[in-house]
Amino acid sequence: MGLKEYLSGILGEDKACKFLKQNKFEILERNFHSKFGEIDIIAKKDEILHFIEVKFTQNDYEVSERLDAKKYEKLLKTIDFYMLKHGFKWDFQLDLICIEKNRIDFRENITF
């Protein structure tokens, strides 16, 4: 990943956090890393943990297509590790925020 893509990713995550805060989410952590993968944003709302993958583009392609089954499985393993590490037994869900130019599409509780 080049510097331009890295900076675009940070910009996308900043926009996603702003959107989440406006919708009453509490941001717990950003960019949680494990040997299994990375979670972009971990937030809480109504006693549910939300593990949020952010996809951002300023181009004209469908950004949600960048989340495939392989990435989804890595996210689930990372979530399991996070829950075990922190001793959480809360309800959780995996969400996707797609930001295309200035449009935000929040997809809750995604599955493959």
MMTF fields as JSON, N, C-alpha, C and O atoms, coordinates in Angstrom:
{
  "mmtfVersion": "1.0.0",
  "mmtfProducer": "UNKNOWN",
  "numBonds": 447,
  "numAtoms": 448,
  "numGroups": 112,
  "numChains": 1,
  "numModels": 1,
  "chainsPerModel": [1],
  "groupsPerChain": [112],
  "chainIdList": ["A"],
  "bondAtomList": [4, 2, 8, 6, 12, 10, 16, 14, 20, 18, 24, 22, 28, 26, 32, 30, 36, 34, 40, 38, 44, 42, 48, 46, 52, 50, 56, 54, 60, 58, 64, 62, 68, 66, 72, 70, 76, 74, 80, 78, 84, 82, 88, 86, 92, 90, 96, 94, 100, 98, 104, 102, 108, 106, 112, 110, 116, 114, 120, 118, 124, 122, 128, 126, 132, 130, 136, 134, 140, 138, 144, 142, 148, 146, 152, 150, 156, 154, 160, 158, 164, 162, 168, 166, 172, 170, 176, 174, 180, 178, 184, 182, 188, 186, 192, 190, 196, 194, 200, 198, 204, 202, 208, 206, 212, 210, 216, 214, 220, 218, 224, 222, 228, 226, 232, 230, 236, 234, 240, 238, 244, 242, 248, 246, 252, 250, 256, 254, 260, 258, 264, 262, 268, 266, 272, 270, 276, 274, 280, 278, 284, 282, 288, 286, 292, 290, 296, 294, 300, 298, 304, 302, 308, 306, 312, 310, 316, 314, 320, 318, 324, 322, 328, 326, 332, 330, 336, 334, 340, 338, 344, 342, 348, 346, 352, 350, 356, 354, 360, 358, 364, 362, 368, 366, 372, 370, 376, 374, 380, 378, 384, 382, 388, 386, 392, 390, 396, 394, 400, 398, 404, 402, 408, 406, 412, 410, 416, 414, 420, 418, 424, 422, 428, 426, 432, 430, 436, 434, 440, 438, 444, 442],
  "bondOrderList": [1, 1, 1, 1, 1, 1, 1, 1, 1, 1, 1, 1, 1, 1, 1, 1, 1, 1, 1, 1, 1, 1, 1, 1, 1, 1, 1, 1, 1, 1, 1, 1, 1, 1, 1, 1, 1, 1, 1, 1, 1, 1, 1, 1, 1, 1, 1, 1, 1, 1, 1, 1, 1, 1, 1, 1, 1, 1, 1, 1, 1, 1, 1, 1, 1, 1, 1, 1, 1, 1, 1, 1, 1, 1, 1, 1, 1, 1, 1, 1, 1, 1, 1, 1, 1, 1, 1, 1, 1, 1, 1, 1, 1, 1, 1, 1, 1, 1, 1, 1, 1, 1, 1, 1, 1, 1, 1, 1, 1, 1, 1],
  "groupList": [{"groupName": "MET", "atomNameList": ["N", "CA", "C", "O"], "elementList": ["N", "C", "C", "O"], "formalChargeList": [0, 0, 0, 0], "bondAtomList": [1, 0, 2, 1, 3, 2], "bondOrderList": [1, 1, 2], "singleLetterCode": "M", "chemCompType": "L-PEPTIDE LINKING"}, {"groupName": "GLY", "atomNameList": ["N", "CA", "C", "O"], "elementList": ["N", "C", "C", "O"], "formalChargeList": [0, 0, 0, 0], "bondAtomList": [1, 0, 2, 1, 3, 2], "bondOrderList": [1, 1, 2], "singleLetterCode": "G", "chemCompType": "PEPTIDE LINKING"}, {"groupName": "LEU", "atomNameList": ["N", "CA", "C", "O"], "elementList": ["N", "C", "C", "O"], "formalChargeList": [0, 0, 0, 0], "bondAtomList": [1, 0, 2, 1, 3, 2], "bondOrderList": [1, 1, 2], "singleLetterCode": "L", "chemCompType": "L-PEPTIDE LINKING"}, {"groupName": "LYS", "atomNameList": ["N", "CA", "C", "O"], "elementList": ["N", "C", "C", "O"], "formalChargeList": [0, 0, 0, 0], "bondAtomList": [1, 0, 2, 1, 3, 2], "bondOrderList": [1, 1, 2], "singleLetterCode": "K", "chemCompType": "L-PEPTIDE LINKING"}, {"groupName": "GLU", "atomNameList": ["N", "CA", "C", "O"], "elementList": ["N", "C", "C", "O"], "formalChargeList": [0, 0, 0, 0], "bondAtomList": [1, 0, 2, 1, 3, 2], "bondOrderList": [1, 1, 2], "singleLetterCode": "E", "chemCompType": "L-PEPTIDE LINKING"}, {"groupName": "TYR", "atomNameList": ["N", "CA", "C", "O"], "elementList": ["N", "C", "C", "O"], "formalChargeList": [0, 0, 0, 0], "bondAtomList": [1, 0, 2, 1, 3, 2], "bondOrderList": [1, 1, 2], "singleLetterCode": "Y", "chemCompType": "L-PEPTIDE LINKING"}, {"groupName": "SER", "atomNameList": ["N", "CA", "C", "O"], "elementList": ["N", "C", "C", "O"], "formalChargeList": [0, 0, 0, 0], "bondAtomList": [1, 0, 2, 1, 3, 2], "bondOrderList": [1, 1, 2], "singleLetterCode": "S", "chemCompType": "L-PEPTIDE LINKING"}, {"groupName": "ILE", "atomNameList": ["N", "CA", "C", "O"], "elementList": ["N", "C", "C", "O"], "formalChargeList": [0, 0, 0, 0], "bondAtomList": [1, 0, 2, 1, 3, 2], "bondOrderList": [1, 1, 2], "singleLetterCode": "I", "chemCompType": "L-PEPTIDE LINKING"}, {"groupName": "ASP", "atomNameList": ["N", "CA", "C", "O"], "elementList": ["N", "C", "C", "O"], "formalChargeList": [0, 0, 0, 0], "bondAtomList": [1, 0, 2, 1, 3, 2], "bondOrderList": [1, 1, 2], "singleLetterCode": "D", "chemCompType": "L-PEPTIDE LINKING"}, {"groupName": "ALA", "atomNameList": ["N", "CA", "C", "O"], "elementList": ["N", "C", "C", "O"], "formalChargeList": [0, 0, 0, 0], "bondAtomList": [1, 0, 2, 1, 3, 2], "bondOrderList": [1, 1, 2], "singleLetterCode": "A", "chemCompType": "L-PEPTIDE LINKING"}, {"groupName": "CYS", "atomNameList": ["N", "CA", "C", "O"], "elementList": ["N", "C", "C", "O"], "formalChargeList": [0, 0, 0, 0], "bondAtomList": [1, 0, 2, 1, 3, 2], "bondOrderList": [1, 1, 2], "singleLetterCode": "C", "chemCompType": "L-PEPTIDE LINKING"}, {"groupName": "PHE", "atomNameList": ["N", "CA", "C", "O"], "elementList": ["N", "C", "C", "O"], "formalChargeList": [0, 0, 0, 0], "bondAtomList": [1, 0, 2, 1, 3, 2], "bondOrderList": [1, 1, 2], "singleLetterCode": "F", "chemCompType": "L-PEPTIDE LINKING"}, {"groupName": "GLN", "atomNameList": ["N", "CA", "C", "O"], "elementList": ["N", "C", "C", "O"], "formalChargeList": [0, 0, 0, 0], "bondAtomList": [1, 0, 2, 1, 3, 2], "bondOrderList": [1, 1, 2], "singleLetterCode": "Q", "chemCompType": "L-PEPTIDE LINKING"}, {"groupName": "ASN", "atomNameList": ["N", "CA", "C", "O"], "elementList": ["N", "C", "C", "O"], "formalChargeList": [0, 0, 0, 0], "bondAtomList": [1, 0, 2, 1, 3, 2], "bondOrderList": [1, 1, 2], "singleLetterCode": "N", "chemCompType": "L-PEPTIDE LINKING"}, {"groupName": "ARG", "atomNameList": ["N", "CA", "C", "O"], "elementList": ["N", "C", "C", "O"], "formalChargeList": [0, 0, 0, 0], "bondAtomList": [1, 0, 2, 1, 3, 2], "bondOrderList": [1, 1, 2], "singleLetterCode": "R", "chemCompType": "L-PEPTIDE LINKING"}, {"groupName": "HIS", "atomNameList": ["N", "CA", "C", "O"], "elementList": ["N", "C", "C", "O"], "formalChargeList": [0, 0, 0, 0], "bondAtomList": [1, 0, 2, 1, 3, 2], "bondOrderList": [1, 1, 2], "singleLetterCode": "H", "chemCompType": "L-PEPTIDE LINKING"}, {"groupName": "VAL", "atomNameList": ["N", "CA", "C", "O"], "elementList": ["N", "C", "C", "O"], "formalChargeList": [0, 0, 0, 0], "bondAtomList": [1, 0, 2, 1, 3, 2], "bondOrderList": [1, 1, 2], "singleLetterCode": "V", "chemCompType": "L-PEPTIDE LINKING"}, {"groupName": "THR", "atomNameList": ["N", "CA", "C", "O"], "elementList": ["N", "C", "C", "O"], "formalChargeList": [0, 0, 0, 0], "bondAtomList": [1, 0, 2, 1, 3, 2], "bondOrderList": [1, 1, 2], "singleLetterCode": "T", "chemCompType": "L-PEPTIDE LINKING"}, {"groupName": "TRP", "atomNameList": ["N", "CA", "C", "O"], "elementList": ["N", "C", "C", "O"], "formalChargeList": [0, 0, 0, 0], "bondAtomList": [1, 0, 2, 1, 3, 2], "bondOrderList": [1, 1, 2], "singleLetterCode": "W", "chemCompType": "L-PEPTIDE LINKING"}],
  "groupTypeList": [0, 1, 2, 3, 4, 5, 2, 6, 1, 7, 2, 1, 4, 8, 3, 9, 10, 3, 11, 2, 3, 12, 13, 3, 11, 4, 7, 2, 4, 14, 13, 11, 15, 6, 3, 11, 1, 4, 7, 8, 7, 7, 9, 3, 3, 8, 4, 7, 2, 15, 11, 7, 4, 16, 3, 11, 17, 12, 13, 8, 5, 4, 16, 6, 4, 14, 2, 8, 9, 3, 3, 5, 4, 3, 2, 2, 3, 17, 7, 8, 11, 5, 0, 2, 3, 15, 1, 11, 3, 18, 8, 11, 12, 2, 8, 2, 7, 10, 7, 4, 3, 13, 14, 7, 8, 11, 14, 4, 13, 7, 17, 11],
  "groupIdList": [1, 2, 3, 4, 5, 6, 7, 8, 9, 10, 11, 12, 13, 14, 15, 16, 17, 18, 19, 20, 21, 22, 23, 24, 25, 26, 27, 28, 29, 30, 31, 32, 33, 34, 35, 36, 37, 38, 39, 40, 41, 42, 43, 44, 45, 46, 47, 48, 49, 50, 51, 52, 53, 54, 55, 56, 57, 58, 59, 60, 61, 62, 63, 64, 65, 66, 67, 68, 69, 70, 71, 72, 73, 74, 75, 76, 77, 78, 79, 80, 81, 82, 83, 84, 85, 86, 87, 88, 89, 90, 91, 92, 93, 94, 95, 96, 97, 98, 99, 100, 101, 102, 103, 104, 105, 106, 107, 108, 109, 110, 111, 112],
  "secStructList": [7, 7, 2, 2, 2, 2, 2, 2, 2, 2, 2, 2, 2, 2, 2, 2, 2, 2, 2, 2, 2, 2, 6, 6, 7, 3, 3, 3, 3, 3, 3, 3, 3, 7, 1, 1, 7, 3, 3, 3, 3, 3, 3, 3, 3, 6, 6, 3, 3, 3, 3, 3, 3, 3, 3, 3, 3, 1, 1, 1, 1, 7, 4, 4, 4, 4, 7, 7, 2, 2, 2, 2, 2, 2, 2, 2, 2, 2, 2, 2, 2, 2, 2, 2, 2, 2, 6, 7, 7, 7, 3, 3, 3, 3, 3, 3, 3, 3, 3, 3, 6, 6, 3, 3, 3, 3, 3, 7, 1, 7, 7, 7],
  "xCoordList": [0.845, 0.0, 0.892, 1.839, 0.581, 1.342, 0.85, -0.176, 1.6, 1.258, -0.105, -0.872, -0.409, -1.692, -2.868, -3.852, -2.76, -3.822, -3.936, -5.036, -2.788, -2.776, -3.483, -4.319, -3.14, -3.758, -5.243, -6.039, -5.623, -7.037, -7.8, -8.931, -7.158, -7.787, -8.03, -9.09, -7.067, -7.229, -8.359, -9.182, -8.402, -9.48, -10.836, -11.785, -10.933, -12.183, -12.591, -13.762, -11.632, -11.932, -12.34, -13.209, -11.72, -12.124, -13.567, -14.335, -13.94, -15.326, -16.289, -17.379, -15.876, -16.726, -16.928, -18.041, -15.868, -15.985, -16.912, -17.719, -16.798, -17.674, -19.138, -20.016, -19.385, -20.73, -21.255, -22.397, -20.414, -20.831, -21.145, -22.152, -20.304, -20.543, -21.848, -22.581, -22.137, -23.391, -24.599, -25.706, -24.368, -25.445, -25.37, -25.853, -24.747, -24.741, -23.907, -24.178, -22.903, -21.968, -20.828, -20.424, -20.322, -19.128, -17.948, -17.939, -16.967, -15.788, -14.884, -14.438, -14.615, -13.765, -12.317, -11.388, -12.139, -10.783, -10.767, -11.757, -9.6, -9.392, -8.156, -7.178, -8.218, -7.089, -6.534, -5.335, -7.408, -6.984, -6.294, -6.872, -5.062, -4.268, -4.094, -3.946, -4.115, -3.74, -3.034, -2.921, -2.565, -1.912, -2.918, -2.524, -4.201, -5.24, -5.664, -6.115, -5.518, -5.938, -6.135, -5.626, -6.887, -7.123, -8.601, -9.295, -9.066, -10.421, -10.262, -9.533, -10.94, -10.795, -11.334, -10.646, -12.574, -13.21, -13.964, -14.664, -13.807, -14.605, -15.41, -14.856, -16.721, -17.611, -18.677, -18.858, -19.372, -20.444, -21.672, -21.585, -22.817, -24.093, -25.143, -25.258, -25.893, -26.96, -26.446, -27.084, -25.28, -24.68, -24.337, -24.226, -24.171, -23.721, -22.398, -22.262, -21.422, -20.152, -20.298, -20.861, -19.787, -19.81, -18.371, -17.585, -18.041, -16.738, -16.954, -17.69, -16.305, -16.663, -15.495, -14.415, -15.734, -14.783, -15.156, -16.325, -14.15, -14.389, -13.748, -12.577, -14.524, -14.02, -14.292, -15.413, -13.258, -13.32, -12.752, -11.723, -13.421, -12.894, -13.372, -14.425, -12.587, -13.003, -13.146, -13.297, -13.094, -13.239, -14.676, -15.547, -14.918, -16.278, -16.543, -17.335, -15.92, -16.225, -16.95, -16.915, -17.607, -18.376, -17.43, -16.803, -17.325, -16.358, -16.651, -15.722, -17.902, -18.239, -17.676, -17.539, -17.349, -16.781, -15.388, -14.868, -14.778, -13.448, -13.469, -12.409, -14.644, -14.763, -15.243, -16.397, -14.338, -14.678, -14.758, -14.545, -15.067, -15.243, -13.954, -14.01, -12.813, -11.537, -11.292, -10.899, -11.521, -11.36, -12.377, -12.053, -13.585, -14.641, -14.214, -14.398, -13.653, -13.189, -12.064, -12.019, -11.151, -10.076, -10.65, -10.174, -11.668, -12.306, -12.94, -12.829, -13.6, -14.227, -13.183, -13.41, -12.05, -10.982, -10.419, -10.107, -10.293, -9.791, -10.777, -10.373, -12.056, -13.087, -13.016, -13.053, -12.915, -12.802, -11.606, -11.708, -10.478, -9.274, -9.504, -9.135, -10.109, -10.384, -11.276, -10.998, -12.337, -13.283, -12.582, -12.795, -11.751, -11.01, -10.001, -9.892, -9.268, -8.244, -8.843, -8.245, -10.009, -10.631, -11.662, -12.244, -11.877, -12.822, -14.267, -15.084, -14.595, -15.965, -16.849, -16.437, -18.049, -19.061, -20.31, -21.417, -20.127, -21.24, -21.705, -21.006, -22.92, -23.398, -22.574, -22.149, -22.352, -21.589, -22.109, -22.853, -21.693, -21.993, -20.878, -20.136, -20.778, -19.798, -20.541, -21.507, -20.077, -20.707, -19.719, -18.509, -20.256, -19.449, -19.893, -21.081, -18.925, -19.212, -18.481, -17.257, -19.248, -18.699, -18.823, -19.91, -17.703, -17.71, -17.251, -16.101, -18.157, -17.865, -18.033, -19.138, -16.887, -16.84, -17.365, -16.68, -18.523, -19.027, -20.292, -20.97, -20.611, -21.801, -21.397, -20.468, -22.091, -21.812, -22.94, -24.113, -22.565, -23.508, -23.139, -22.093, -24.006, -23.757, -24.548, -25.779, -23.839, -24.465, -24.22, -23.089, -25.283, -25.158, -25.311, -26.06, -24.559, -24.656, -24.512, -25.394, -23.402, -23.175, -22.791, -22.24, -23.084, -22.68, -22.301, -22.59, -21.657, -21.325, -21.969, -21.824],
  "yCoordList": [-1.169, 0.0, 1.234, 1.332, 2.165, 3.392, 4.442, 4.274, 5.525, 6.611, 7.211, 7.532, 7.363, 7.95, 7.092, 7.62, 5.772, 4.871, 4.876, 4.842, 4.917, 4.949, 6.202, 6.124, 7.354, 8.611, 8.652, 9.193, 8.084, 8.009, 7.143, 7.453, 6.051, 5.179, 5.894, 5.736, 6.677, 7.451, 8.459, 8.619, 9.14, 10.099, 9.4, 9.923, 8.228, 7.472, 7.068, 7.18, 6.596, 6.204, 7.406, 7.286, 8.558, 9.779, 10.141, 10.493, 10.056, 10.346, 9.343, 9.706, 8.076, 7.031, 7.275, 7.129, 7.643, 7.925, 9.109, 9.08, 10.125, 11.294, 10.878, 11.281, 10.078, 9.573, 8.755, 8.928, 7.869, 7.02, 7.847, 7.605, 8.811, 9.665, 10.44, 10.616, 10.904, 11.624, 10.711, 11.179, 9.397, 8.42, 7.7, 6.578, 8.381, 7.946, 6.697, 5.99, 6.417, 5.334, 5.887, 7.039, 5.055, 5.386, 4.654, 3.424, 5.397, 4.801, 4.275, 5.041, 2.972, 2.361, 2.251, 2.436, 1.948, 1.712, 1.834, 1.575, 2.24, 2.29, 1.48, 1.459, 0.817, 0.067, -0.971, -0.993, -1.819, -2.918, -3.977, -4.48, -4.304, -5.278, -6.566, -6.546, -7.672, -8.968, -9.738, -9.253, -10.926, -11.73, -12.204, -12.672, -12.088, -12.529, -11.44, -11.732, -10.193, -9.097, -7.817, -7.665, -6.9, -5.589, -5.255, -5.556, -4.628, -4.077, -2.566, -1.982, -1.925, -0.48, 0.3, 1.16, -0.007, 0.725, -0.267, -1.152, -0.103, -0.858, 0.178, 1.096, 0.011, 0.985, 0.247, -0.963, 1.007, 0.428, 1.318, 2.546, 0.656, 1.375, 0.414, -0.725, 0.879, 0.07, -1.288, -2.314, -1.293, -2.508, -3.574, -4.753, -3.169, -4.07, -3.55, -2.364, -4.446, -4.081, -4.149, -5.101, -3.133, -3.076, -3.085, -2.19, -4.101, -4.185, -3.72, -4.345, -2.618, -1.921, -1.885, -1.386, -2.424, -2.362, -1.133, -0.919, -0.332, 0.882, 0.713, 0.351, 0.979, 0.981, 2.367, 2.872, 2.968, 4.36, 4.478, 3.88, 5.247, 5.525, 6.888, 7.377, 7.474, 8.698, 8.433, 9.358, 7.149, 6.741, 6.323, 6.475, 5.796, 5.456, 3.949, 3.497, 3.152, 1.732, 1.406, 2.18, 0.251, -0.163, -0.557, -1.615, 0.27, 0.085, -1.158, -1.768, -1.544, -2.707, -4.0, -4.981, -4.03, -5.22, -5.532, -6.62, -4.602, -4.815, -5.638, -5.951, -5.992, -6.895, -8.244, -8.396, -9.217, -10.541, -11.554, -11.21, -12.797, -13.847, -14.093, -14.343, -14.029, -14.253, -13.168, -13.473, -11.916, -10.801, -10.929, -10.657, -11.335, -11.521, -12.549, -12.324, -13.661, -14.704, -14.19, -14.514, -13.392, -12.8, -11.86, -11.827, -11.103, -10.198, -10.976, -10.571, -12.086, -12.891, -13.46, -13.489, -13.909, -14.415, -13.298, -13.517, -12.111, -10.966, -10.573, -10.235, -10.618, -10.326, -11.348, -10.972, -12.627, -13.666, -13.396, -13.51, -13.039, -12.741, -11.54, -11.579, -10.476, -9.27, -9.607, -9.19, -10.359, -10.711, -11.544, -11.329, -12.489, -13.33, -12.509, -12.653, -11.652, -10.824, -9.918, -9.733, -9.359, -8.41, -9.059, -8.391, -10.354, -11.051, -10.637, -10.796, -10.104, -9.662, -10.853, -11.786, -10.791, -11.775, -11.056, -11.591, -9.861, -9.04, -9.521, -10.24, -9.092, -9.282, -8.391, -7.305, -8.858, -8.051, -8.284, -9.225, -7.399, -7.564, -6.952, -6.087, -7.422, -6.914, -6.013, -6.428, -4.78, -3.783, -3.331, -3.514, -2.742, -2.206, -0.782, -0.51, 0.12, 1.487, 1.694, 1.592, 1.984, 2.284, 3.781, 4.351, 4.401, 5.832, 6.004, 5.72, 6.471, 6.713, 8.203, 8.746, 8.846, 10.3, 10.866, 10.722, 11.495, 12.04, 11.337, 11.827, 10.193, 9.431, 8.306, 7.551, 8.193, 7.157, 6.138, 6.484, 4.876, 3.765, 2.863, 2.215, 2.824, 2.047, 0.752, 0.765, -0.365, -1.682, -2.432, -2.798, -2.651, -3.267, -4.782, -5.324, -5.451, -6.897, -7.693, -8.471, -7.488, -8.126, -9.596, -9.987, -10.39, -11.799, -12.127, -11.368, -13.26, -13.762, -15.106, -15.72],
  "zCoordList": [0.0, 0.0, 0.0, 0.781, -0.877, -0.95, 0.026, 0.685, 0.103, 1.027, 0.706, 1.614, -0.566, -0.97, -0.481, 0.036, -0.647, -0.204, 1.325, 1.875, 1.996, 3.461, 3.981, 4.881, 3.406, 3.837, 3.499, 4.267, 2.355, 1.986, 2.99, 3.363, 3.419, 4.408, 5.718, 6.324, 6.162, 7.404, 7.244, 8.145, 6.102, 5.838, 5.88, 6.464, 5.269, 5.283, 6.683, 7.046, 7.477, 8.853, 9.702, 10.565, 9.466, 10.188, 9.869, 10.764, 8.581, 8.192, 8.813, 9.255, 8.841, 9.42, 10.918, 11.424, 11.623, 13.062, 13.319, 14.249, 12.514, 12.661, 12.461, 13.224, 11.437, 11.159, 12.344, 12.77, 12.867, 13.986, 15.226, 15.891, 15.541, 16.707, 16.561, 17.534, 15.341, 15.098, 15.308, 15.574, 15.182, 15.356, 16.698, 16.85, 17.676, 19.08, 19.369, 20.34, 18.548, 18.831, 19.683, 19.528, 20.577, 21.35, 20.707, 20.644, 20.237, 19.616, 20.729, 21.583, 20.721, 21.74, 21.283, 22.069, 20.009, 19.511, 17.989, 17.305, 17.492, 16.038, 15.697, 16.444, 14.557, 14.014, 14.988, 15.268, 15.496, 16.356, 15.494, 14.531, 15.851, 15.1, 15.892, 17.114, 15.184, 15.742, 14.634, 13.508, 14.952, 13.92, 12.874, 11.805, 13.168, 12.244, 11.262, 10.155, 11.676, 10.816, 11.608, 12.718, 11.011, 11.61, 11.563, 10.592, 12.628, 12.686, 12.616, 13.418, 11.664, 11.487, 12.683, 13.232, 13.084, 14.184, 15.068, 14.576, 16.372, 17.334, 18.11, 18.716, 18.077, 18.715, 19.516, 19.382, 20.348, 21.163, 21.064, 21.073, 20.97, 21.003, 21.56, 21.107, 22.528, 23.127, 23.596, 23.358, 24.269, 24.836, 23.796, 24.131, 22.543, 21.476, 20.947, 20.645, 20.835, 20.217, 18.707, 18.166, 18.038, 16.58, 16.083, 16.395, 15.31, 14.672, 13.243, 12.479, 12.89, 11.65, 10.685, 11.003, 9.501, 8.395, 7.568, 7.248, 7.229, 6.452, 5.083, 4.971, 4.055, 2.683, 2.104, 2.171, 1.54, 1.099, -0.305, -0.621, -1.138, -2.467, -2.94, -2.529, -3.797, -4.47, -5.968, -6.766, -6.332, -7.725, -7.996, -7.14, -9.193, -9.597, -9.617, -10.445, -8.746, -8.696, -7.396, -6.439, -7.376, -6.21, -5.087, -5.144, -4.088, -3.001, -2.17, -1.64, -2.042, -1.217, -1.79, -1.059, -3.065, -3.69, -3.165, -3.411, -2.449, -1.905, -0.622, -0.08, -0.128, 1.013, 0.488, 0.088, 0.498, -0.02, 1.125, 2.288, 0.783, 1.79, 2.576, 3.78, 1.926, 2.613, 3.663, 4.789, 3.304, 4.247, 5.384, 6.54, 5.066, 6.062, 7.108, 8.305, 6.676, 7.598, 8.487, 9.674, 7.928, 8.725, 9.785, 10.92, 9.408, 10.367, 11.519, 12.676, 11.211, 12.266, 13.226, 14.435, 12.706, 13.57, 14.448, 15.619, 13.88, 14.638, 15.731, 16.844, 15.418, 16.422, 17.56, 18.731, 17.224, 18.259, 19.169, 20.391, 18.57, 19.344, 20.259, 21.433, 19.735, 20.525, 21.723, 22.847, 21.476, 22.548, 23.613, 24.806, 23.195, 24.141, 24.934, 26.152, 24.24, 24.887, 25.961, 27.021, 25.692, 26.613, 27.544, 28.399, 27.371, 28.241, 28.048, 28.955, 26.871, 26.602, 26.258, 25.57, 26.749, 26.403, 25.896, 25.97, 25.388, 24.914, 23.548, 22.835, 23.217, 21.852, 20.938, 21.332, 19.716, 18.765, 17.358, 17.084, 16.493, 15.078, 14.258, 14.723, 13.025, 12.064, 11.092, 10.452, 10.992, 10.116, 9.052, 9.183, 8.008, 6.911, 6.628, 6.456, 6.582, 6.153, 4.834, 4.761, 3.802, 2.48, 2.251, 2.343, 1.954, 1.673, 0.239, -0.099, -0.598, -1.999, -2.255, -2.233, -2.499, -2.597, -1.286, -0.273, -1.236, 0.029, 0.51, 1.413, -0.088, 0.301, 1.26, 0.973, 2.395, 3.383, 3.365, 3.507, 3.189, 3.185, 4.362, 4.349, 5.382, 6.593, 6.504, 6.514, 6.418, 6.306, 7.61, 7.93, 8.345, 9.658, 9.591, 8.779, 10.491, 10.698, 9.399, 9.033, 8.717, 7.427, 7.6, 8.629, 6.597, 6.539, 5.104, 4.179, 4.937, 3.597, 3.412, 2.355]
}
